[in-house]
Amino acid sequence: MERAIDFCLPGIDEKGNEINFCLKDYLGKDKDIILYFYPKDDTPGCTTEACDFRDNLNILQNYAIVVGVSPDSIESHKKFKEKYGLNFILLSDKNKEVMKQYGAYGKKVMYGKETEGVIRSTFIILPDGSIKKAWKNVKAKGHVEQILKFLGVKS
């Protein structure tokens, strides 16, 4: 099984406090980590996905810690969190370095045209640091449902 790449990024915790999140600090606990990469705060698809995580967190938190990552600033994350009542960790990868390491940034086709940008991706990382499941190029709508099915949980 492939191993998750360790990283540290600034962000905000589920309560909105500024944090420096290091993956290694969250490994070894009794829960998986759902690490999801998304393009931009407060855009239609990203809002749909974030609100799905929010609405299913009461189920998901029994299995995993949810961590969202985008290139947006901490200030942008705070506004996004407040506007939609998001209840999980949001991290800022301004230089897109972590996204690139996870293959969540690069060439993609949008509306028939090749561009470079964030590739909506999700990883389930086990407490031992191995990647249990990876989804690339996910559709925002219905993705949390896919995760719940994979975990064997009814939503």
C-alpha positions as CSV (number, residue, x, y, z in Angstrom):
1,M,0.0,0.0,0.0
2,E,1.2,3.5,-0.9
3,R,2.3,5.7,2.0
4,A,0.9,9.2,2.6
5,I,3.5,12.0,2.2
6,D,4.0,13.9,5.4
7,F,3.4,17.6,5.3
8,C,2.8,20.7,7.4
9,L,0.4,23.5,6.4
10,P,-1.2,26.5,8.0
11,G,-4.9,26.5,8.4
12,I,-7.9,26.6,10.8
13,D,-9.3,23.9,13.0
14,E,-12.9,22.9,13.3
15,K,-13.5,25.8,15.8
16,G,-11.9,28.4,13.5
17,N,-8.6,28.7,15.4
18,E,-5.4,29.2,13.4
19,I,-3.2,26.0,13.5
20,N,-0.2,24.6,11.9
21,F,-1.3,21.1,10.8
22,C,1.3,18.4,10.4
23,L,0.0,15.1,9.1
24,K,2.4,13.1,11.4
25,D,0.8,14.6,14.5
26,Y,-2.6,13.1,13.5
27,L,-1.3,9.6,12.5
28,G,-1.3,6.8,15.0
29,K,-4.6,7.8,16.5
30,D,-7.7,5.5,16.3
31,K,-9.2,7.3,13.3
32,D,-8.4,7.5,9.6
33,I,-7.8,10.9,7.9
34,I,-10.0,12.0,5.0
35,L,-7.7,14.4,3.2
36,Y,-9.5,16.2,0.3
37,F,-8.2,18.7,-2.1
38,Y,-10.5,21.3,-3.7
39,P,-9.9,24.3,-6.0
40,K,-11.5,27.3,-4.3
41,D,-13.5,28.4,-1.3
42,D,-17.0,29.6,-1.9
43,T,-17.4,28.4,-5.5
44,P,-20.5,26.3,-6.4
45,G,-18.8,22.8,-6.6
46,C,-16.5,23.4,-3.7
47,T,-19.3,24.7,-1.5
48,T,-21.5,21.6,-2.4
49,E,-18.6,19.3,-1.4
50,A,-17.8,21.1,1.8
51,C,-21.4,21.3,2.9
52,D,-21.8,17.5,2.2
53,F,-18.8,16.9,4.5
54,R,-20.4,19.3,7.1
55,D,-23.8,17.6,6.9
56,N,-22.3,14.1,7.2
57,L,-19.6,14.9,9.8
58,N,-21.7,13.4,12.6
59,I,-21.3,10.0,10.9
60,L,-17.8,10.5,9.4
61,Q,-16.2,11.6,12.7
62,N,-16.8,8.1,14.1
63,Y,-14.3,6.9,11.5
64,A,-12.1,9.7,10.4
65,I,-10.9,13.3,10.8
66,V,-11.9,15.4,7.8
67,V,-9.2,17.8,6.4
68,G,-9.9,20.1,3.4
69,V,-7.0,21.7,1.4
70,S,-7.1,24.5,-1.2
71,P,-4.7,27.2,-2.3
72,D,-6.9,29.8,-0.6
73,S,-5.6,32.0,2.3
74,I,-6.5,31.4,5.9
75,E,-8.6,34.5,5.8
76,S,-10.6,33.1,2.9
77,H,-11.0,29.8,4.8
78,K,-12.3,31.7,7.8
79,K,-15.0,33.4,5.7
80,F,-15.9,30.2,4.0
81,K,-16.1,28.4,7.3
82,E,-18.3,31.1,8.9
83,K,-20.6,31.5,5.9
84,Y,-21.4,27.8,5.7
85,G,-20.9,26.6,9.3
86,L,-18.1,24.2,8.3
87,N,-17.0,22.0,11.2
88,F,-13.7,20.5,10.0
89,I,-10.1,21.5,9.4
90,L,-9.3,23.7,6.4
91,L,-5.6,24.1,5.3
92,S,-4.0,26.6,3.0
93,D,-1.5,25.3,0.4
94,K,-0.7,28.6,-1.3
95,N,2.2,27.3,-3.3
96,K,0.3,24.1,-4.2
97,E,3.4,22.0,-3.1
98,V,1.4,19.5,-1.1
99,M,-1.2,19.3,-3.9
100,K,1.5,18.5,-6.4
101,Q,3.0,15.8,-4.1
102,Y,-0.4,14.1,-3.9
103,G,-1.1,14.5,-7.7
104,A,-3.9,16.9,-6.9
105,Y,-2.5,19.7,-9.0
106,G,-1.6,19.6,-12.7
107,K,-3.0,19.3,-16.2
108,K,-6.7,18.8,-16.5
109,V,-9.4,19.2,-19.1
110,M,-12.1,21.7,-18.4
111,Y,-14.9,22.4,-21.0
112,G,-12.8,20.6,-23.6
113,K,-9.7,22.8,-23.0
114,E,-6.5,21.7,-21.3
115,T,-5.6,23.8,-18.3
116,E,-3.5,23.5,-15.2
117,G,-5.1,23.6,-11.8
118,V,-6.3,21.8,-8.7
119,I,-7.6,18.3,-9.5
120,R,-10.4,17.6,-7.0
121,S,-9.0,14.5,-5.1
122,T,-9.6,12.7,-1.9
123,F,-7.4,10.3,0.1
124,I,-8.3,8.1,3.0
125,I,-5.2,7.7,5.1
126,L,-5.0,5.0,7.7
127,P,-3.5,5.6,11.2
128,D,-0.3,3.9,10.1
129,G,0.2,6.4,7.3
130,S,-0.7,4.2,4.4
131,I,-3.3,5.3,1.8
132,K,-6.4,3.1,2.0
133,K,-8.2,4.7,-0.9
134,A,-7.6,7.5,-3.4
135,W,-10.1,9.2,-5.6
136,K,-8.9,11.5,-8.4
137,N,-11.0,13.9,-10.6
138,V,-14.0,13.5,-8.3
139,K,-17.3,15.1,-8.9
140,A,-18.3,17.4,-6.0
141,K,-21.9,16.3,-5.9
142,G,-22.3,12.8,-4.4
143,H,-18.6,12.3,-3.5
144,V,-19.2,12.2,0.3
145,E,-21.8,9.5,-0.4
146,Q,-19.1,7.5,-2.3
147,I,-16.8,7.9,0.8
148,L,-19.6,6.7,3.1
149,K,-20.3,3.7,0.9
150,F,-16.6,2.9,0.8
151,L,-16.5,3.0,4.6
152,G,-19.5,0.7,4.7
153,V,-21.7,3.4,6.4
154,K,-25.3,4.3,5.5
155,S,-25.9,8.0,5.2
